[in-house]
Amino acid sequence: MKEIDANLVKTDHLEATEEKAVLFFGMYPLDRLDYACPVRISNLYQNLRSMTPTILITGTRGGRRWPILRLLFTGQLGKVRCVYVESATSTATETDLLLLLVCKLLRIPIVIYIRDAYQFFPDIYDRSPLRVRILDWLWRRSIQFYILFAGILLFPSEGLAQQFKFSNRHDLLPPAGSASVLSETLDVSKKVVLYVGPTISTEGADLLVEAMKLVTAKHHGAKCLIVTNEGESQDFRARWKGSPWLTFTSGTFNDLSNIMRDVYVTVVPRRRDAYNDFALPVKLFDYMSFGKPVVVTNCGEMAKVVRDSKSGLVVDDTAEDIARGIMELFDNPDLAKELGANGHKTIRDEHSWKHRAEELLSIIGGLTANCH
């Protein structure tokens, strides 16, 4: 997938058709697809644009101000039938809110996706620094405006929706995977375990490394590959630098095909808590896309996806149980292949980004029908 300019207004098919467009407003830059938010926006947009005329606005807070003003003052809103917003976990800008206000006044239906609510869990995510508390307050005000402007709110899971108070209609638009990815054949001679993501405590990367110490004691050729941002994981990398079975690298969504080639087992080792119980990580669906069996901890929404799809093993959030799950797949290659194939089939049949774009169009269609 080609990465998209960080800050832009992009139009598709508008000159060739009289059909009004969906305005897709993503509050993240897409210049580098190295974490979940831009990966989701880019994949959903690419599939949506193949189905309907689309205008894209995306970028950093500062970078998207001019594209928004240009959209407002060049009359392009007259070509818009609905606005879809992928909101950020940071505050909206005054220009973001101006765009939504003008669309509301023009009676252009607005659909807003709310992706997270970690700010509601100060016991898990430290909110004590003054700057963080200011941004927290501004994010909460942004949420109030979203609720005011939206004709319908979307969430990745029902558990997340329940964290907010609103009277709007709401629906779910979970993460997805890439159906076009070819399922990799598992090479049972390469016992490589993959984790992609931050190395912070709640994500459980430390649990995985402790688990791998147990795994490598019995499977001497086993390796662990952690794909994470180098700048944000320096302390973690230094702590485990001397482990010969552990490799760190960094990469983007576009690097996954190469990264996945020799991987046997993929892991989401999150610690179970009130927050992680309703979280649905994009990486889970990426793992499944490549036909790799997954080992996930027993966090509610994530564990349900794995159980329903029969794509992996659900374990407790301890190093010992994560190690047990990994070794069970090492010792049973036929089971590993079956679970991986189930995951790939699930993405292909019901959880691809194409499915999500179709679901979004259906939601937009219902909203715009009710507005006329």
N, C-alpha and C positions, 0 to 999 in steps of 0.2 A: 504494500500500500504506500502510495506516495504521501509524504508528510506535507502539511498545508502551511502556508505562510502564517506567522504568529498573529498578526493583526490585519484583518481585511474585511471587505464586503465582497462577497462572491455571488454571482448570479448564475443560474443554470436554466437554459431553455426559454428564457423570458421573451427573447426577441422572436422566437419561432412559434409562439402560442399565445392565445388570448386568455388561457387559463390563469387564474390568480395563483400566486406562489405561497408556500409556507416560508415564513421568516424563521430561520433556525438561529437562535441566539445562544452561543456557548461562552460561558464566562471564564474560559481558560485559553491560553495560547496553544496552538497545535504544531508549533515548530519542532517539537521533540516529544515523541510518544513514549515517555519513560516512566509514566505512572498512570494510575487507573482513570483519572478524570479525562485527560485528553484522548486516551485510547477509546473510551466509551463514546465521547463526542465525535471523534473522527469516524469510527466505524458506523455509528448510527446515521451520521450525516451522509456518508458515502452511499449507504443503502437507500436512504430516503430520497436523495437526489436522482436515483435511477428510476424512481416511481412517480415523482411529481416535481413540477417546477419549484425551485428552492433558492432562497436568498440566505447566505451564511454571513453572520457577524461573529467574530471570535477574537480573542486576544487578552492581553493583560488589562488590568483596570485602567491604566493610563492609555494604553495602546488602542483600546476600543472606543475611546471618546470621539475621535474624529470620524471614524466610520459610522457611528450612530448619528452624529450631527449631519453628516453628508446624506445619510438615508432620510432623515427627517426633512431636510431642506431641498431635496431634489425631487420630491414627489413620488418616490418609489413606494411609499406606504399605500398608495393607491393600487399597487399591484399585489398587495398582501391580503390573503384570506384568513390567515391565522398566524399567531406567534407561538413558537415553542421555545421555552427557555430552559437550558441546562444551567441551573444556578450554582454558584460557588459556595464553598464552605467559609469564605470570607465575606466581607460586606459588599453590598452593591454600591456602585457609584451614583452620584446625582444624575449623571447622564443615562445610566441604565434605567433608573426610576423614571426619568423624563420620557424615555422611549415607551415604557409600559403605560405611563399616564396618558400619553397621546393616543396610543392604541386603544386604551380603555375608553377615552372620550370619542374616538372614531368608531367605537363598537366593533373593533376587530377582536375576535375571541383570543384569549390568552391561556396557554397551557404551560404550567411551571413544574419542573421536576426538581424536587428537593432531595439531595443525595445523602445527607448526613446530619447527625445531631450530637457529635462528640462533645459539644459545648455544654450539654446537659449532664455530663458525667465528670464533675471536677475531682471526684475521688479516684478516677482512672486517668484522666488527662489533666495535668496541672494547669490551672487557670489563674494562679496567683500573681505572676508578673503584671505590672501596670499596663504595659502595651497590650498584652494578651487580653486583659479585662476590658480595655477600651474596644478592641476589635470584637470581642465577645458581645459587648453591648450593641455595637453597630450591626453585627450579624443578626441579633434578635430583632432589631428594628427593621432590617431588611426582610426578615421572615414575615413581619406584620404587614409590610407592603405587598409581599407576594400573595399573602392570603387575601388582601383587599382587592388586588388586581385580577387574580386568576379565576377563570371560569371553571377550571378543574385543576387539582393538584395531583402530581404523580410522585410515587415513591418506589424505591427498589424492593421494599418488603412491607408487609402489613405491620410488622413490629416497629419499624421506623415511623410509619404513619401515626401510630398510637402515641408517639412521643410529643405530638403537637396538638394544639387545640384549635379547631377550625370547624366551620359549618359548610364549607365548600364540598362539592362532589370530589371524590378522589378515586384513583385507580393505581394499579401497579405496572411498572415498566422496569423489570429486573435487568441485570447485566445479561450478556449473551456471549457467544463465541463465533468463530469464523467457520462457516460450513464448507468453505472452499478449500480448507486445509486438508491435505491428504493424510490419512491416518498412518502414523509411522509403525513399522514392524518392530516389536520389542526384541532387542538383542540381549538375550539372557546372560551372555558372557560379560556384558558391561553393566555392572551393578551401580549405576549412577543415580543418586537421589537429588532432586532439584527443588530448591525453594527460591521464589522470586518475591522481593518486597523489602520493606524496611526491617531494620534489626532492632527496633524498639521492643520493650518487654511485652506489650500486649499482643504483638504479632507472633511471639513465641519462637523467634529464630534461635534463642539460647536453648530452648527446650529441644529443638531439632539437633543442635550440635551435641548436646549431652546425650541424646538418643543415638547419634551416630557413633559415639564412643563405645556404646554397647553393641551396636551393629557390627562395627569393624573388628570387635573382639572375636566374633564368630564368623564373619564373612570378610576375610582379610583383604580381598580385592575391592571392597566397597568404597565408593567415593561420594562426596557430597559437594554439590555446586550451588553456591549462593549468588544470585544475581541481585545486586543492590547498588544504590547510589554511593559512589566512593566517598564523596565529601561528608555524607551523613552517617557513615559507618566506620570511621577511622578507628575509634576506640574498640569497637567490636572486632574489627579485623586484627588489630594489634593483640588483643587478648588471645585469639586463636591462631596466631600466625605460625606457630610451630607444629600444627597438626598436618601431617603429610597427606591425609585423606581428604583435606578440605581445600577447596578452591573458591576464590572470590572473583567475580567479574561484574561488569556493568553492561547495560544494553538497552535497546528500545524494543517496542512491539515488533518492529521490522526485523529484529535479530532473532526472534523466537524460533524460526525454522531451523537455523543453524544450531542454536542452543539446545533444542529438543532432540537433535539427531541421535545422540547416544544416551539419552535419559531413559531410565527404567521406571522409576517411581517419582511421582510429584507429591509435594506435601504442603498443606496449609496448617501449621501447628499453633494456631491462635489459642491463647488462654481463654477459657470460658468465663465470661462475666456478662453483666446486664447489657453492655454495649455490643459485644461480639455475638450475642445471641440473636440480634436482629440484623447483623451485617451480612451482606452478600458480596464477597470479594470478586472482582472481575477476573483475577488470576485463576480462580477455580474453573471458570468456563473456558479460559484459554488452555489450561491443562487438558480438559476434556476434549477440546477441539483436535488436539494432536493424538488422541487415542491413547493417552498415558493414564494408567491407573492412579488414583489419588488416595492419599491417606490424610484424613482431616480430623481435627478434634471435634468433640461433641458440642459444637455451638449451634443453637437451634436451627436457624434458616439454612445455613451452609450444610449441616448434617442432613437435613431433610432432602435437599437437592441430591446429595450423594446416595442416600438410601433409595429415593424414588427412582433414580436413574440406574441404580446398581452399577455405579461407575467406580467404586472404591470401597475403602474400609473406614469406618468411624471409630475413633479411639478416644480414650481419656486424655486430658491435657497434662500428661506427665511424660517425662523422658522415657520411662520404662514402657509405657503403653504405646507411645509413638514408635519406639524401637521394635516392639512386638509386631505392630502392623506392617512396618517396612520388611521385617524378616519373613513374615508370613507370605508376602508377595514374592520375595526372593526365593523362598522355598517352594512356591507353587506357581511356576511360570504360566501354566495353562489358565489358572485363575486370574493372574495379572493380565494376560492377553484378553480374556473374556471381559473383565471389568473395563479395560481400556477401550475395547470395541463398543461396549455399551455406552460409554461416555461420548465417543465420537458420534454414534448413531443418535444419541439424545440431542446433541448440538445440531446435527443435520436435520432432524425431524421436527424439532420444536423450540430450540433455544439458540437459533442463529441470529445475527444482527439483522438479517433480512426479515425474520419473524418479528423482531422488535419494531422495525420500520413499518411493517404492515399493521401491527397493533397500534402504533402511534397514529397512523393514517386513519384507522378505524375510530380511535378516540377523537381525533380532530373532526372527522366526518360527523360524528354524533353531536359534537359541540356546535359546529357551524350550522347544522340542520336545526338545532334548537334556537339559534340566534336569528333565524329568518322566519 
